[in-house]
Amino acid sequence: MTENTVTKELFEVVKNANPLDSIAYARKIQVLVALYHEGGRQEDLLAAINAKDYFVNHFIDNKFGGVYQSVDANGERDNASKKTLAQAYAIAALADFVKVVKDESVLAIAQNIYHTIEKNVWCEECGSYVKGRERDWSVPESTCAAKGGCKSVQNAVYDAYCKLYSVWPHAILKCSIIKAFGAIVK
């Protein structure tokens, strides 16, 4: 099987999913950016740009910030809850895109998601990032999602912040990376 065939088959799965999951879509952006970075093919760049555009136009919550968990086949929000993993994967994908494509408007979107996470998902009491919130960032009725996040959440946030730092080496982000690492090792 050729690289093109694998890529097309992989994205048929994502395209036909209903609802479309924000993490899977963020991964799609990452794969396309990596393919373009490695091979320099214009079709991979165009596919990455199209995927990024769809993500920004359909998964970003322009009212409350962050990204929706999922959208339906028409691109309308399906699950508007804010899972921290989805926020982290969005930052990572957008940072990868910026690193290769050098699009400052996309960097601004990644920065906004970062600031949203820091404002709404860090729990001083727990010393970690919580698993999720409601669309408006209020604490969900499910106490499971409101408690401190698990190690996979902490690792995802740390990895996303490191990727963002590679395109935006800001002192405040550096402090957040240290904080995220502390949440992993505690």
C-alpha positions in Angstrom: 0.0 0.0 0.0 1.4 3.4 -0.9 1.6 6.4 1.4 -1.2 8.1 -0.6 -3.5 5.1 -0.3 -3.0 4.9 3.5 -3.6 8.6 3.9 -6.8 8.5 1.8 -8.1 5.4 3.7 -7.4 7.0 7.0 -9.2 10.2 6.1 -12.2 8.4 4.7 -12.7 7.0 8.2 -12.5 10.5 9.7 -14.7 12.0 6.9 -17.4 9.4 7.3 -17.5 9.6 11.1 -20.7 11.1 12.5 -20.2 12.9 14.8 -16.8 14.2 13.9 -14.5 14.1 16.9 -12.3 17.1 17.5 -9.3 15.0 18.5 -9.5 12.9 15.4 -9.8 16.0 13.3 -6.8 17.6 15.0 -4.8 14.4 14.3 -5.8 14.7 10.7 -4.3 18.2 10.5 -1.1 16.8 12.2 -0.8 14.0 9.7 -1.3 16.2 6.7 1.2 18.8 8.0 3.8 16.0 8.6 3.2 14.6 5.1 3.8 18.1 3.6 6.8 18.7 5.8 8.3 15.4 4.8 7.5 15.3 1.1 6.8 18.9 0.1 3.8 17.9 -2.0 1.4 20.7 -2.7 -1.6 18.4 -2.5 -0.7 17.6 1.1 -0.3 21.3 1.9 -3.7 22.1 0.4 -5.3 19.2 2.3 -3.7 20.5 5.5 -5.0 24.0 4.9 -8.5 22.7 4.1 -8.5 20.5 7.2 -7.3 23.5 9.3 -10.0 25.7 7.8 -12.7 23.2 8.5 -11.4 22.7 12.1 -11.3 26.5 12.8 -14.7 27.1 11.2 -16.6 24.3 12.9 -14.8 23.2 16.1 -13.8 26.5 17.6 -16.4 27.9 20.0 -16.4 31.6 19.2 -18.7 32.5 22.1 -17.0 30.8 25.0 -13.6 29.9 23.6 -11.9 26.5 23.2 -13.0 23.7 20.9 -16.2 21.6 20.9 -15.8 17.9 21.6 -17.6 17.0 18.3 -19.6 18.4 15.4 -22.2 16.6 13.3 -22.0 15.7 9.6 -23.2 19.3 8.8 -20.4 20.9 10.9 -22.8 22.0 13.6 -21.9 21.4 17.2 -22.9 18.0 18.4 -21.2 17.8 21.8 -20.3 21.2 23.0 -18.6 20.1 26.2 -15.0 21.1 26.7 -12.8 18.1 27.2 -9.2 19.1 28.2 -7.8 16.5 25.9 -9.6 18.1 22.9 -8.2 21.5 23.8 -4.7 20.0 24.1 -4.9 18.2 20.8 -6.2 21.3 19.1 -3.2 23.4 20.4 -0.8 20.6 19.3 -2.3 20.4 15.8 -2.4 24.2 15.3 1.2 24.6 16.6 2.3 21.9 14.1 0.5 23.7 11.3 2.1 27.1 12.3 5.6 25.5 12.5 5.4 24.3 8.9 3.1 26.8 7.2 4.0 30.0 9.3 0.5 31.3 9.6 0.2 33.9 12.4 -3.6 33.9 12.4 -3.5 30.2 13.3 -0.9 30.9 16.0 -3.4 33.4 17.5 -6.1 30.7 17.6 -3.7 28.3 19.4 -2.7 31.1 21.9 -6.4 31.8 22.6 -7.0 28.1 23.4 -4.0 28.1 25.6 -5.2 31.1 27.6 -8.6 29.5 27.8 -7.2 26.3 29.3 -5.1 28.3 31.8 -8.1 30.4 32.8 -10.7 27.6 33.0 -9.1 24.2 33.5 -6.3 24.5 35.9 -7.3 23.5 39.5 -5.2 25.0 42.2 -6.7 22.7 44.8 -5.9 19.5 42.8 -2.6 20.9 41.3 -3.6 19.6 37.9 -5.7 20.2 34.8 -9.3 18.9 35.2 -10.7 16.5 32.6 -13.4 18.8 31.3 -16.0 21.5 31.7 -19.3 22.4 30.2 -19.5 24.6 27.1 -19.4 27.8 29.1 -16.6 26.4 31.2 -18.8 25.9 34.2 -18.2 22.8 36.4 -20.2 19.8 35.0 -22.7 18.0 37.2 -20.7 14.9 36.7 -18.1 15.1 39.4 -15.8 12.7 37.5 -15.2 15.4 34.9 -14.8 18.1 37.5 -12.1 16.4 39.6 -8.4 16.6 38.8 -7.3 15.2 35.5 -5.7 11.9 34.9 -2.1 11.4 33.8 -3.1 11.3 30.1 -4.7 14.7 30.4 -1.6 16.2 32.1 0.7 14.6 29.5 -1.5 15.9 26.6 -1.4 19.4 28.0 2.3 19.3 28.6 3.0 18.0 25.0 0.7 20.6 23.5 2.3 23.4 25.4 5.8 22.2 24.3 4.7 22.2 20.7 3.2 25.7 21.1 6.4 26.9 22.7 8.3 25.8 19.6 6.4 28.5 17.7 5.7 30.9 20.5 8.5 31.0 23.1 6.8 33.2 25.6 7.8 33.4 29.3 4.2 32.8 30.5 4.0 29.7 28.4 7.3 28.5 29.8 5.8 28.8 33.3 2.8 26.8 32.2 5.0 24.1 30.8 6.8 23.8 34.2 3.4 23.7 35.9 2.1 21.0 33.6 5.2 18.9 34.1 4.7 19.2 37.8 1.2 17.9 37.4 2.6 14.8 35.7 5.3 14.0 38.2 3.3 14.7 41.4 
